[in-house]
Amino acid sequence: MGYKDRNTLDKVGQYSLENLEIISYRQDKEESAPKVIDINAITLNFEIKEDILTNTMVGSIIVLDSQDIRTILPLTGLEKISFRYSTPGFDGYDCTEASGNPMQIYKVDNVRLEEKAGRQQYYQIFFTSEELYNNALSKVSQAFAGPTEDAVDKILRSRLYLNSKKPLFFEGSKSNAKYVIPNLPPFSAINMLARNTQSAKYNNAGYLFYENRLGFHYRSIESMLGMGGSAVRSPIWEFQTQIVPIKDTQVPSVKDIKRRMSTVINYEHKNTIDTLKNIQSGLFASKLLVHDAFNKTLTTHDFNYKEEFAKSYHTADEKGGANMLIPDTPWSDTGKALYEHSNSRLMTAKGTSKTHNNYEFPKISETLQLRLSQMASLQTMNLTLRVYGNTQVKAGDIIKFRNPMIRPVGQGKDNEENPYNSGRYLVMAVKHTVNRESDQSSTIIRCFKDCVSTPYPSEPDALIVGKEDKSKGDINNEIEIST
């Protein structure tokens, strides 16, 4: 497919990939500047990925090289990659030297000869954010007092640590603690602080620290679902499978592009139901024993999924419109629902108060169990979408997915949406890919939802079936056992 103008979106899968250059650590003697090689013409495949569970962005480029650039330049892991990538008409990635931050090349791999020509070679160039190198080269050994977001900013900016020049977007916390970081890599130090941070506006326990195309983010999962502590966030885009009709717009050209960009090429649901895993992880219930050595006390705290569920924002259209991931039905003959079985996960922890005078750590009884439940929810009802290239979607965004009931034509309403799998999802990861052979770009979106819009049917009585046989036999007796 050939595009007349890559800056005007007139075809789905269209992309703009410019200024794709390797900046060498070697100096160009004539220009008194680093050597720069344009690799756009030899690039076969380009991809870049961002993930809320990963501290930095990563990417790779596959090239077909007939000049042996990796040897002549050479490529050593001290070079940077510069590029500008976007879907025309949308914001994208500016990793140029002039107006952005070039990425760091850290590996060259998968080198092989082109079988037909024989004098050309394929290889893959891997790149990441420069901060990941600084993270590997330094350790944080320092005390930080006050809000954890201030400590994160210091670690991110300090020349001794990450030395980052990128924006930091943070969610205000209510923490006022003193942490002594014991020789940890900077990202490990930040992740430790994140696990112990409580939001000033949301019922959360623990933050995430990640990078997307806008910069670094230090925030809770719930802040990605809510907005300003008072409203749900609007979806950035709506996607649907091809058999679901899309409402027309007034402008024909916009209508066609919108329709096709909103179409899902393929999708896959994972962990839609894994109740045993959710029980074992502590998503539904847990018990925490806290030992306070100073006051010589031992306290027990039970976590109840149903009680906490109503206090938080979820991937629902409104705060009160969310429903639990399990039916409100007793389990077996216990007379209790799954969220009332606190012994499903038992933990112990120390919780000494006033360790640093007026600074106070968050109570572990208010953070640990809730954080485990929220993090476990990330592994439930996962959805992976492959759509046409769309750089508007970022890690941490909300999208909407419309998925029909899969059943024979004539049974039920036409294109009736699935009441449990359709709805709003939080984007966990985004990978943008450019394939030069097809001259197309695509975006893979991995997302999750932590609730259902339509409640699962509940029953007052548990499901108890099967014949009861509690007989006991001694294997030393010569008794023939038949099946």
NORSUL-V727773 format. One record per residue. N is the residue number from 1. PSI is psi in degrees with one decimal (* if undefined). NEAR is the number of other C-alpha atoms within 10 Angstrom. Layout:
# NORSUL-V727773
n/psi/near
N/PSI/NEAR
N/PSI/NEAR
This chain:
# NORSUL-V727773
n/psi/near
1/130.8/11
2/138.4/10
3/133.9/13
4/-39.9/8
5/111.3/11
6/-6.0/17
7/-3.0/15
8/124.7/14
9/104.1/18
10/0.2/16
11/143.2/18
12/149.5/22
13/0.7/24
14/149.7/25
15/162.8/27
16/114.9/18
17/105.6/17
18/164.9/15
19/37.9/17
20/99.9/19
21/149.6/18
22/125.9/24
23/113.6/24
24/155.2/21
25/-14.8/18
26/148.3/14
27/139.8/13
28/110.0/12
29/-32.7/9
30/-34.9/7
31/-3.5/8
32/44.1/8
33/164.4/13
34/146.1/15
35/139.8/17
36/130.5/19
37/125.7/14
38/121.9/16
39/13.4/18
40/-41.1/16
41/-24.0/11
42/2.5/14
43/128.4/20
44/-35.1/19
45/137.5/18
46/137.5/21
47/149.7/20
48/141.8/21
49/142.7/24
50/148.3/23
51/133.4/23
52/-14.2/22
53/7.2/14
54/138.3/17
55/-30.4/22
56/163.5/21
57/154.0/24
58/163.7/21
59/177.7/20
60/160.0/19
61/131.7/20
62/127.5/21
63/157.4/21
64/102.7/21
65/123.0/19
66/-1.5/15
67/0.3/11
68/51.5/14
69/-36.6/12
70/-22.9/13
71/-42.2/9
72/-37.4/8
73/-51.6/17
74/176.9/14
75/121.9/19
76/-8.3/14
77/4.1/16
78/1.0/14
79/163.8/23
80/157.7/25
81/130.0/27
82/137.6/23
83/163.7/21
84/118.7/18
85/135.4/23
86/163.7/23
87/125.9/25
88/131.6/22
89/-11.0/14
90/159.1/12
91/151.4/15
92/-148.7/20
93/120.0/18
94/97.6/20
95/38.0/21
96/159.2/20
97/-32.9/15
98/-41.1/9
99/6.2/9
100/-148.6/15
101/105.9/20
102/149.8/24
103/162.5/25
104/124.1/24
105/127.4/24
106/-11.8/19
107/144.0/15
108/127.2/18
109/174.7/11
110/46.4/10
111/128.8/14
112/154.3/13
113/147.2/15
114/120.0/14
115/-38.3/10
116/-52.2/7
117/-41.8/9
118/-19.8/10
119/21.1/12
120/152.8/16
121/142.4/18
122/144.2/20
123/163.0/17
124/129.0/20
125/121.1/21
126/139.6/21
127/160.4/24
128/-176.8/22
129/145.9/22
130/-30.9/20
131/-25.7/23
132/-32.5/18
133/-47.0/13
134/-33.6/19
135/-39.1/20
136/-21.6/13
137/-6.3/13
138/164.2/16
139/143.4/20
140/118.7/21
141/86.1/14
142/154.8/12
143/139.8/11
144/133.1/18
145/147.2/16
146/-158.9/16
147/138.2/18
148/-26.2/25
149/-28.8/23
150/-40.3/15
151/-40.6/19
152/-42.2/22
153/-40.4/17
154/-42.7/16
155/-39.8/22
156/-37.3/24
157/-27.5/16
158/136.3/12
159/-20.7/12
160/-19.2/16
161/-105.0/21
162/-24.4/25
163/46.9/16
164/143.0/19
165/12.1/13
166/159.4/15
167/151.8/13
168/122.3/19
169/119.2/16
170/156.6/17
171/127.7/16
172/137.5/18
173/170.2/20
174/17.3/15
175/145.2/20
176/71.0/16
177/167.5/21
178/120.6/20
179/135.1/19
180/112.4/12
181/119.4/19
182/74.4/12
183/55.5/13
184/149.4/16
185/147.9/20
186/-45.4/26
187/-36.0/26
188/-38.6/16
189/-44.4/21
190/-42.0/25
191/-34.4/19
192/-43.7/16
193/-39.2/22
194/-39.0/21
195/-22.1/17
196/21.7/20
197/137.3/27
198/138.8/26
199/150.7/20
200/-17.4/13
201/-21.8/17
202/158.0/20
203/77.8/20
204/169.7/23
205/104.8/26
206/140.4/24
207/170.0/27
208/148.8/19
209/117.0/25
210/168.8/23
211/134.8/27
212/-169.3/21
213/-17.6/19
214/-26.9/15
215/-157.4/14
216/149.2/20
217/137.2/20
218/100.6/23
219/168.0/24
220/161.4/25
221/-40.1/23
222/-28.7/23
223/-21.2/22
224/-18.4/19
225/-34.8/26
226/173.4/22
227/116.5/15
228/12.2/11
229/5.3/15
230/-5.7/11
231/158.7/13
232/153.1/21
233/143.6/20
234/146.1/15
235/142.0/17
236/-25.1/12
237/154.6/15
238/129.9/17
239/152.6/21
240/154.3/25
241/163.0/18
242/-22.3/17
243/1.4/12
244/123.9/16
245/148.8/11
246/135.7/17
247/136.1/8
248/150.7/12
249/175.7/12
250/-28.6/7
251/118.0/8
252/-44.1/10
253/-40.4/11
254/-40.7/13
255/-46.4/14
256/-46.2/17
257/-43.6/15
258/-42.5/17
259/-48.5/19
260/-36.0/19
261/-24.2/20
262/-6.2/21
263/133.6/23
264/125.4/20
265/-48.5/17
266/162.5/13
267/162.4/16
268/130.3/10
269/136.6/16
270/146.4/13
271/36.8/13
272/-36.2/16
273/115.1/14
274/69.7/12
275/-36.5/16
276/-43.4/8
277/-41.0/14
278/-33.5/20
279/-48.9/21
280/-30.5/16
281/-15.8/18
282/14.7/29
283/-41.5/27
284/-38.4/32
285/153.4/27
286/163.8/27
287/133.1/21
288/125.9/21
289/119.1/17
290/124.3/20
291/121.7/17
292/104.3/15
293/-31.8/12
294/-47.6/11
295/-3.6/10
296/54.0/8
297/155.8/11
298/114.3/14
299/151.2/12
300/134.8/12
301/124.3/15
302/132.1/17
303/131.1/26
304/113.6/22
305/-42.9/23
306/-41.6/19
307/-38.8/9
308/-26.1/14
309/-44.1/17
310/-14.0/16
311/-10.3/13
312/161.8/15
313/150.0/30
314/-178.9/29
315/57.7/28
316/165.2/21
317/-22.8/19
318/160.2/14
319/-39.3/17
320/1.7/12
321/9.5/16
322/148.5/21
323/149.5/20
324/161.3/19
325/-0.3/24
326/152.6/19
327/150.2/14
328/68.6/18
329/139.9/19
330/153.8/19
331/124.5/17
332/-139.1/14
333/21.1/10
334/-22.8/10
335/7.1/13
336/146.8/14
337/166.8/17
338/-30.6/25
339/-2.3/23
340/0.6/19
341/79.2/20
342/-20.7/20
343/0.7/16
344/-27.1/18
345/118.5/18
346/131.5/14
347/154.8/14
348/149.6/13
349/160.6/14
350/145.8/14
351/53.0/22
352/131.8/18
353/161.1/16
354/45.7/12
355/-38.1/13
356/61.6/12
357/-112.7/9
358/-7.2/10
359/138.4/16
360/122.9/17
361/150.1/19
362/141.4/19
363/126.8/15
364/-24.5/17
365/-18.8/20
366/-7.8/15
367/-48.8/18
368/-53.0/19
369/-40.4/26
370/-40.4/25
371/-42.2/20
372/-40.4/18
373/-43.8/23
374/-40.4/19
375/-34.5/17
376/-30.1/19
377/-22.7/21
378/-22.4/17
379/9.0/18
380/152.0/24
381/53.3/22
382/142.7/23
383/131.1/22
384/122.5/19
385/138.3/22
386/118.3/19
387/172.8/24
388/150.3/25
389/127.5/24
390/95.1/27
391/0.7/22
392/-29.5/15
393/130.5/24
394/160.0/25
395/131.1/24
396/-4.6/24
397/166.6/20
398/132.9/26
399/167.2/22
400/136.5/19
401/126.5/21
402/118.1/20
403/122.3/23
404/162.9/19
405/132.3/17
406/99.6/11
407/165.3/11
408/149.3/8
409/136.7/9
410/-13.8/7
411/109.5/9
412/-173.3/10
413/145.4/9
414/133.2/14
415/32.0/16
416/129.6/14
417/145.9/17
418/123.3/14
419/-15.3/16
420/-37.6/18
421/-23.2/23
422/160.7/19
423/-159.7/23
424/142.2/26
425/148.1/26
426/127.7/26
427/116.9/24
428/-41.4/23
429/148.6/22
430/132.1/26
431/119.7/24
432/133.8/24
433/136.6/23
434/125.9/25
435/112.0/16
436/-29.1/15
437/-43.2/10
438/-7.5/11
439/45.5/15
440/151.5/18
441/148.7/24
442/161.6/23
443/129.6/23
444/123.1/21
445/123.9/24
446/124.0/22
447/174.0/26
448/161.4/24
449/142.9/26
450/18.0/24
451/173.6/26
452/145.1/23
453/-37.3/20
454/122.2/16
455/144.6/17
456/141.2/16
457/136.9/9
458/152.9/12
459/143.9/11
460/-22.6/9
461/145.5/12
462/159.7/16
463/112.7/11
464/109.3/9
465/165.7/7
466/155.3/5
467/136.7/6
468/124.1/6
469/101.9/6
470/27.2/5
471/157.2/5
472/133.2/6
473/141.6/8
474/123.0/7
475/-14.5/9
476/-16.2/6
477/139.1/7
478/80.3/7
479/127.2/9
480/124.6/7
481/120.6/7
482/152.4/4
483/*/3
